Each structure stands twice: as structure tokens, then as C-alpha cells.
Amino acid sequence: MESRIFEHFGRTPYFALLELGEGGEILRIEFPPNEGGHSGGGGFTHDWILKLSPEIVLVRGMGPRGLERLRSAGISVLKTDDETLKDAVSSLVQGRLRELTAFCHTENGHGCHGDRG
């Protein structure tokens, strides 16, 4: 739970997959590796995430292709400024996270996650 949330969604080495109970308690947690192309796998990370069938994805930032792909699949993409998984889950349970509505705006598409916008 002390793991840091990676700034770049597509390049994170692994993800935290959690199932939460009614009161926000963690019922199950797994750490599947990122099998997307940025991490040495194939295809796009967002397409790989779809195979996990999440209801919600927490990110610090995301590019336009990933954001639109997940949203079009009916997945809520929530933005967190928290640095650790523990803090992000706490923010989620407390209802402090909001939908990510803007994607990264840089020339190469990969230098924007630090601005959290």
C-alpha cells in the first residue's frame, strides 16, 4: 500500500488491482505487471487494462488515446494527486477524487504527467 503511483500511466511497471468492500475495506489486492507496449509487452496499455474489466481506474495523468478508450468502454477514470496507493485509495473511499477530463498536452505526449493537468 506504500507503493508510489507512477506518473506515466503507460510506462508503469505494474498496476494495483483492488476489490473494495462496502465500507472501503480492501477485500482483495493483486499487482499484475503492465503488459502494454511501453513496458516491453505488446499493444497499448489501455487495451491491456480493459482485459482486467475494472470499474474505475485511478491515474495521475493520461494521454488522449488511453483516456478516450477507457471512457468509451464505460470505465470511470479518476484523477489523483496522491503519491501512494494507500493515500489514493483513502481519497477514493472519502469521495475526494474527480473524473479526469483533460489529457496531456505536450509535443511528445509524455512529459505532462508532472503537471497533473
C-alpha positions in Angstrom: 0.0 0.0 0.0 3.0 2.3 0.3 3.8 1.8 -3.4 4.1 5.1 -5.3 1.7 5.9 -8.1 3.7 6.1 -11.3 3.5 9.5 -13.2 3.2 7.9 -16.6 0.2 5.5 -16.9 1.5 3.7 -20.0 5.0 3.1 -18.5 4.2 1.9 -15.0 5.8 -1.4 -14.3 2.7 -2.9 -12.6 -0.8 -2.0 -11.6 -2.7 -2.4 -8.3 -6.0 -4.2 -8.8 -8.2 -3.9 -5.8 -11.7 -5.0 -4.8 -13.2 -2.8 -2.1 -15.9 -3.7 0.3 -19.0 -1.6 1.2 -17.1 0.4 3.9 -14.0 0.9 1.7 -12.0 -2.0 3.2 -9.7 -3.9 0.8 -11.2 -7.4 0.2 -8.6 -8.4 -2.4 -5.5 -6.9 -4.0 -3.3 -8.0 -6.8 -0.3 -6.5 -8.6 -0.4 -7.6 -12.3 2.5 -6.4 -14.4 2.0 -3.9 -17.2 1.9 -6.0 -20.4 1.5 -2.9 -22.7 3.9 -1.9 -25.3 5.7 0.9 -23.3 6.7 -1.8 -20.8 8.1 -4.3 -23.2 4.8 -6.1 -24.0 2.6 -5.7 -27.0 -0.2 -3.3 -27.8 -1.4 -0.3 -25.8 -1.6 -0.3 -22.0 -5.2 0.9 -22.0 -6.2 -2.1 -24.2 -4.5 -4.4 -21.8 -6.3 -2.8 -18.8 -9.6 -3.4 -20.5 -9.0 -7.2 -20.2 -8.9 -6.8 -16.4 -12.5 -5.4 -16.5 -12.1 -2.6 -14.0 -15.0 -0.3 -13.0 -12.6 2.6 -12.0 -9.0 3.4 -13.0 -7.1 5.9 -10.8 -4.3 7.8 -12.5 -2.2 10.9 -12.0 -2.5 11.7 -15.7 -3.1 10.0 -19.1 -2.8 10.7 -22.8 -5.8 11.2 -25.0 -5.9 7.8 -26.6 -6.0 5.9 -23.3 -8.5 8.3 -21.7 -10.9 8.1 -24.6 -10.6 4.3 -24.9 -11.3 3.7 -21.2 -14.1 6.2 -21.1 -15.8 4.8 -24.2 -15.7 1.4 -22.5 -17.7 2.8 -19.6 -14.8 2.9 -17.2 -14.5 5.8 -14.8 -11.1 7.4 -15.0 -10.4 9.3 -11.8 -7.5 11.7 -11.2 -5.5 11.6 -8.1 -2.7 13.8 -6.9 -1.8 11.4 -4.1 1.6 9.8 -4.4 0.9 6.4 -2.7 -1.6 3.7 -3.3 -2.7 3.9 0.3 -3.5 7.7 0.1 -5.2 7.3 -3.3 -7.5 4.6 -2.0 -8.3 6.7 1.0 -9.2 9.6 -1.3 -11.4 7.3 -3.4 -13.2 6.0 -0.4 -13.7 9.5 1.0 -15.1 10.7 -2.4 -12.4 13.3 -3.0 -11.4 12.1 -6.5 -12.9 13.6 -9.7 -13.2 12.4 -13.2 -10.1 13.0 -15.4 -11.5 15.3 -18.1 -8.3 16.7 -19.7 -5.5 14.7 -21.2 -1.8 15.6 -21.6 -0.9 18.5 -23.9 2.7 18.2 -24.8 4.6 17.8 -28.1 5.7 14.3 -27.5 2.7 13.4 -25.3 4.9 12.0 -22.5 6.2 15.0 -20.5 2.9 16.2 -19.0 2.1 13.9 -16.1 4.1 16.0 -13.7 1.8 19.0 -14.1 -1.2 16.9 -13.0 -3.5 18.6 -15.5 
